[in-house]
C-alpha cells in the first residue's frame, strides 16, 4: 500500500520523539549561540592581554563568521545528500574541538585559524538542525516548534554574556573558550540518539520498513505493514538542490530572502560582536557593559517567542516589517543620547527583539519555504548569504572605530539596513505568494 508520508506526519500528535528532536536540536542552537557570543565577550580582555586596540582584532572577530559563510554554502547542503543527522554529528564535533583549541592560542593567526574552523562546524550544524526540526513537526505546529528551537541561539548568546564576567574573572579570556568547548563536547554525545529525517529517508529511497518503524515511534496510531511504501507530494529532486532555489517559482523569493538575511545578520553580528566594547567605550563600566549588551540577546529570546505567536496569527511579513521599523527608531534614539543604563537597556531589548528575534522568524520562514529535496540547502544558502553581511558589518565597524568615528554615528549607520529589511520583508510577501501560485500550475 502507498501511504502519504506528509499526511501521517501532519496527523500525529506531539509525542516523545517530537520532543526529543526539538530538545536536542535546541541544544545545538544553544551551544552555537553561546560559542558565537564567546568571541564578543572575550574581545575586551583579549585586547588588553595582547596589548592591542580592539579594532585590530576585527579579523579574529570575523573569523568564525567567514567559516560559517563558507560552510553554510558548501558544507551544510551535504545534509540533502548524506542526511541531516550525519552532517549534524560531524559538524558539531568540529565545533567542540576547535573551540577548545582556541583557548590554547598565543598568536593572532592561531586564534584566527581555530575560530575559522569553529565557524565551519557552526555553519553546517545550524541549517541541518533547523531542517531536521521542521521535517519532524506537523504543519500546524511547525512555525511554533522551529521558532522555539531557534530561540536557543539567542538564549545561548545571552547566557554567554551573563556568564562572561565571572568566567573571565576566574581564568581570563581563555576560560571563555575552554568553557564553550567543554559545553559543546558534552552536548555532542546526546546527539547520537537523534533519528534521521523521515522526509529525507523517503526522498532518498531508504528502506520502507525502516521508515515505517520510525513512523510508528512518531505516531502511536500508525501501524506499518509488510509491503507498505511511503510517498510525498513534493516533486523529485533535480540534478542539484542548489538549482531548485532559483527555479522560476522560487527565484524571486530566494533573492529577497538572501537580501534580508544579508542585512539582518549584518546588523546582528555588528551588534553582537561590538556592543560590549561600544558600551564600555561610551562610558559604562566593563561588567555593566557586558550585562547590558547581553540584554540584546534576551530581547531576541523574548522577541523570538513573541514574534512566533504573532506570526502564527498575522503571518510573518507584517509582523517583521513593524519589528524592523521599531528597531530603526531604537537605533536612532540610542545614537542620539548619552549612555543612561535604564534607557540604554530598554533600547537594546527593542533592538534585540527586532534583529535577533527577527532572525528567528527568518529561520522559520527559510525552513518552511523550500521542499525537502532542497531544505538544508535553502536554509544553508540563506544563512550563508547572510553571513557575508555578518562578516562585512563587524569589519566595517572595526575600521570606522580605528578611524575614530563617534560611537553614536555607528548606531545611526545601522538605521538604513533596518529600514531596508522592513521594505524587503514586505516585498517578500508578494514573492512567496507568487512562488506558491507558480508551483500549483
C-alpha positions in Angstrom: 0.0 0.0 0.0 1.2 3.5 -0.9 0.9 5.9 2.1 1.4 9.6 2.0 4.2 10.4 4.5 3.2 14.1 4.9 -0.4 13.1 5.9 1.0 10.7 8.6 3.4 13.3 10.0 0.7 16.0 10.0 -1.8 13.7 11.6 0.4 12.7 14.5 0.0 14.3 17.9 3.1 15.7 19.5 4.9 12.9 21.4 8.2 11.8 22.9 10.0 11.6 19.5 8.9 15.1 18.5 10.2 16.5 21.9 13.5 14.5 21.6 14.2 16.1 18.2 13.2 19.6 19.4 15.2 19.5 22.6 18.4 18.0 21.1 18.3 20.5 18.1 17.6 23.3 20.5 20.7 22.2 22.5 22.7 22.5 19.2 21.4 26.1 18.7 22.0 26.9 22.4 25.7 25.9 22.2 26.0 27.6 18.8 24.7 30.9 20.3 27.0 30.6 23.3 30.0 29.9 21.1 29.4 32.8 18.7 29.0 35.3 21.5 32.1 34.0 23.3 34.3 35.9 21.0 32.5 39.2 21.6 32.7 38.6 25.4 36.4 37.8 25.2 37.4 40.7 23.0 38.0 43.5 25.6 40.0 41.1 27.9 41.9 39.7 24.9 42.8 43.1 23.6 44.1 44.1 27.0 46.1 40.9 27.4 47.7 41.2 23.9 48.1 45.0 24.2 46.3 45.9 21.0 43.3 48.2 20.3 40.1 46.2 19.9 39.8 47.4 16.3 42.9 45.4 15.4 41.2 42.2 16.4 38.5 42.7 13.7 39.8 39.8 11.6 39.7 37.4 14.5 36.3 38.6 15.5 35.0 37.8 12.0 37.0 34.5 11.5 34.1 32.3 12.7 31.7 34.3 10.5 33.9 33.7 7.5 33.9 30.0 8.3 30.2 29.9 8.8 29.5 31.6 5.5 31.6 29.1 3.5 30.3 26.2 5.4 26.7 27.2 5.1 27.1 27.5 1.3 29.2 24.4 0.6 29.1 22.0 3.7 25.5 22.3 5.0 24.0 21.2 1.6 25.6 17.8 2.2 22.7 17.3 4.6 20.4 17.0 1.5 22.6 14.1 0.2 24.0 12.3 3.3 21.3 13.1 5.8 20.7 15.8 8.4 21.8 13.6 11.3 25.1 12.6 9.8 26.2 16.1 8.9 25.0 17.5 12.2 27.1 15.0 14.2 30.2 15.6 12.2 30.0 19.4 12.1 29.1 19.8 15.8 32.1 17.6 16.8 34.3 20.1 14.9 32.7 23.0 16.9 33.7 21.4 20.2 37.3 20.5 19.3 38.1 23.8 17.6 36.6 25.9 20.4 38.7 24.0 23.0 41.9 24.6 20.9 41.1 28.4 20.6 41.8 28.6 24.3 45.4 27.5 23.6 46.2 30.2 21.0 49.1 32.5 21.6 49.1 34.5 18.3 46.5 36.2 16.2 47.0 33.7 13.3 46.5 30.8 15.6 43.3 32.2 17.1 42.0 33.1 13.6 42.6 29.5 12.4 40.7 27.9 15.4 37.8 30.4 15.1 37.6 29.8 11.4 37.3 26.0 11.9 34.7 26.7 14.6 32.8 28.6 12.0 33.0 25.7 9.6 31.3 23.5 12.2 28.7 26.1 13.1 27.8 26.8 9.5 26.8 23.2 8.8 25.2 22.4 12.2 22.5 25.1 12.4 20.9 24.7 8.9 20.6 20.9 9.4 19.2 21.3 12.9 16.6 23.7 11.5 15.8 21.3 8.7 15.5 18.3 11.0 13.1 20.1 13.4 11.0 21.4 10.5 10.7 18.0 8.9 9.5 16.2 12.0 7.0 18.9 13.0 3.3 18.6 11.9 2.3 21.6 9.7 0.0 23.0 12.4 2.9 23.2 14.9 5.8 23.8 12.6 6.2 27.6 13.0 6.0 27.4 16.8 8.4 24.5 17.1 11.0 25.8 14.7 10.9 29.2 16.4 11.2 27.6 19.8 14.2 25.6 18.7 15.8 28.6 17.0 15.4 30.7 20.2 18.2 28.6 21.6 20.7 30.7 19.6 19.6 33.9 21.5 19.4 32.1 24.8 22.9 30.7 24.4 24.3 34.1 23.5 22.6 35.7 26.4 24.0 33.1 28.8 27.4 33.6 27.4 27.1 37.4 28.0 25.8 37.0 31.6 28.4 34.3 32.5 31.4 36.2 30.9 32.3 38.5 33.8 32.5 35.5 36.2 34.3 33.2 33.8 36.8 35.9 32.8 37.4 36.8 36.4 38.2 33.1 37.1 40.5 32.4 34.1 40.7 35.3 31.7 39.6 35.2 28.1 41.0 31.7 27.6 38.4 30.4 30.1 35.6 31.7 27.9 36.7 29.4 25.0 37.5 26.5 27.3 34.1 26.6 28.9 32.3 26.9 25.5 34.4 24.0 24.1 33.6 21.7 27.1 29.9 22.5 26.8 30.0 21.7 23.1 31.7 18.3 23.7 29.2 17.4 26.4 26.3 18.4 24.2 27.6 16.4 21.2 27.2 13.0 23.0 23.4 13.0 23.3 23.0 13.9 19.6 23.7 10.2 18.7 20.1 9.4 19.8 18.7 11.8 17.1 16.8 10.0 14.4 17.3 10.7 10.7 14.6 12.9 8.9 11.7 10.8 7.7 11.2 13.1 4.8 14.9 12.8 3.8 14.6 9.0 4.1 11.6 8.8 1.7 13.1 11.4 -0.7 16.3 9.3 -0.9 14.6 6.0 -1.2 15.5 4.4 2.1 14.1 1.0 3.1 10.3 1.4 3.7 10.4 -0.9 6.7 13.0 1.3 8.4 10.8 4.3 7.6 7.7 2.6 8.9 9.3 1.6 12.2 10.3 5.2 12.8 6.8 6.4 11.9 5.4 4.1 14.5 7.6 5.8 17.1 6.4 9.2 15.9 2.7 8.3 15.8 1.4 5.7 18.2 -1.7 5.3 16.0 0.3 4.3 12.9 0.9 0.7 12.1 3.4 -0.3 9.4 2.6 -3.5 7.4 5.0 -5.5 5.3 4.8 -4.1 1.7 3.8 -0.6 2.7 5.6 2.1 0.9 5.7 5.9 1.5 5.5 8.8 -0.9 5.4 12.5 -0.7 3.5 15.1 -2.8 6.8 17.0 -3.4 8.3 16.6 -6.8 11.6 14.5 -7.1 14.9 16.3 -6.7 16.6 17.8 -9.8 20.3 17.5 -10.6 21.3 19.8 -7.8 19.4 21.1 -4.8 21.0 24.5 -5.3 19.3 24.8 -8.7 15.9 24.3 -7.0 16.4 27.5 -5.1 16.5 29.5 -8.4 13.7 27.9 -10.3 11.1 30.4 -11.8 8.8 29.5 -8.9 11.3 30.2 -6.1 13.9 32.6 -7.5 12.2 36.0 -6.6 11.5 34.8 -3.0 15.0 33.3 -2.7 16.8 36.5 -3.8 14.7 38.7 -1.5 15.2 36.2 1.4 19.0 36.4 0.7 18.9 40.2 0.8 17.0 40.4 4.1 19.3 37.7 5.6 22.4 39.6 4.5 21.2 42.9 6.1 19.7 41.4 9.2 22.7 39.1 10.0 25.0 42.1 9.3 23.1 44.1 12.0 23.1 41.0 14.3 26.8 40.4 14.2 27.8 44.0 14.2 25.9 44.5 17.4 26.7 41.1 18.9 30.4 41.5 18.1 30.9 45.1 19.2 28.1 46.0 21.6 30.1 45.2 24.8 33.0 47.2 23.5 30.9 50.1 22.2 29.0 50.4 25.5 32.2 50.3 27.5 33.9 52.9 25.4 30.8 55.1 25.6 31.2 55.3 29.4 29.7 52.2 31.0 31.8 50.1 33.4 33.2 46.9 31.9 31.0 44.4 33.8 27.9 46.7 33.3 28.5 46.9 29.6 28.8 43.1 29.3 25.4 42.6 31.2 23.6 45.4 29.3 24.9 44.0 26.0 23.5 40.6 27.0 20.0 42.1 27.0 20.3 42.3 23.2 20.1 38.5 23.2 17.4 38.5 25.9 15.3 40.8 23.7 15.9 38.2 21.0 14.6 35.3 23.1 11.5 37.2 24.2 11.1 38.6 20.6 11.5 35.1 19.1 8.6 33.7 21.2 6.5 36.8 20.8 7.1 37.1 17.0 6.4 33.4 16.6 3.0 33.8 18.3 2.2 36.9 16.3 3.3 35.3 13.0 1.0 32.3 13.7 -1.9 34.8 13.8 -1.0 37.5 11.3 1.8 35.9 9.2 5.5 36.7 9.2 5.6 39.7 6.8 3.5 42.4 8.6 5.0 41.4 12.0 8.6 41.6 10.8 8.1 44.9 8.9 6.7 46.5 12.1 9.5 45.0 14.2 12.3 46.3 11.9 10.7 49.8 11.9 10.8 49.8 15.7 14.4 48.7 15.6 15.3 51.6 13.4 13.7 54.0 15.9 15.6 52.5 18.8 18.9 52.8 16.9 18.2 56.5 16.2 17.5 57.2 19.9 20.5 55.2 21.1 22.8 57.1 18.7 21.5 60.5 19.9 21.6 60.2 23.7 24.3 59.9 26.4 24.5 56.4 28.0 21.8 56.1 30.7 21.8 52.5 31.9 18.0 52.1 32.1 17.2 53.7 28.8 20.1 52.0 27.0 18.9 48.6 28.4 15.4 49.2 27.1 16.5 50.3 23.7 18.8 47.3 23.4 16.0 45.0 24.3 13.9 46.6 21.5 16.8 46.1 19.1 17.2 42.5 20.2 13.5 41.9 19.6 13.8 43.2 16.0 17.2 41.9 14.9 17.7 38.7 16.9 14.0 37.9 17.2 13.7 38.8 13.5 16.4 36.3 12.6 14.5 33.6 14.5 11.5 34.4 12.4 13.5 34.4 9.2 15.0 31.0 10.1 11.4 29.7 10.4 10.5 31.1 7.1 13.5 29.7 5.3 12.9 26.2 6.9 9.4 26.1 5.6 9.7 27.8 2.2 11.7 25.1 0.4 10.9 21.5 -0.5 12.5 18.5 1.3 15.0 17.9 -1.5 16.5 21.3 -1.1 15.6 22.3 2.5 19.1 22.0 4.1 20.5 23.8 1.0 17.8 26.5 1.1 18.4 27.2 4.8 22.2 26.9 4.4 22.4 29.3 1.4 20.1 31.9 3.1 22.3 31.7 6.2 25.5 31.7 4.0 24.4 34.8 2.1 23.5 36.4 5.4 26.9 35.6 6.9 28.6 37.7 4.3 26.7 40.6 5.8 27.8 39.3 9.2 31.4 39.4 8.0 31.3 42.8 6.4 29.4 44.7 9.1 31.8 44.0 12.0 34.8 44.6 9.8 33.5 47.9 8.6 32.6 48.9 12.2 36.1 47.9 13.4 37.6 50.0 10.6 35.4 53.0 11.5 36.3 52.7 15.2 40.0 52.5 14.3 39.5 55.7 12.3 37.9 57.4 15.3 34.3 57.6 14.3 31.9 58.7 17.1 30.0 55.8 18.8 26.6 57.4 18.1 27.2 57.5 14.4 27.8 53.8 14.3 24.3 53.3 15.6 22.9 55.8 13.1 24.6 54.0 10.2 22.7 50.9 11.2 19.3 52.6 10.7 19.3 52.2 6.9 19.7 48.4 6.9 16.9 48.1 9.4 14.5 50.1 7.2 15.6 48.2 4.1 14.8 44.9 5.9 11.3 46.3 6.7 10.7 47.0 3.0 12.3 43.8 1.8 10.1 41.7 4.0 7.0 43.4 2.6 8.2 42.6 -0.9 8.9 39.0 0.1 5.3 38.5 0.9 4.4 39.1 -2.7 7.2 36.9 -3.9 6.2 34.0 -1.7 2.6 34.2 -2.9 3.9 34.2 -6.4 6.0 31.1 -5.8 3.1 29.2 -4.4 0.9 30.2 -7.4 3.6 29.1 -9.9 4.1 25.8 -8.0 0.4 24.9 -8.3 0.4 25.3 -12.1 
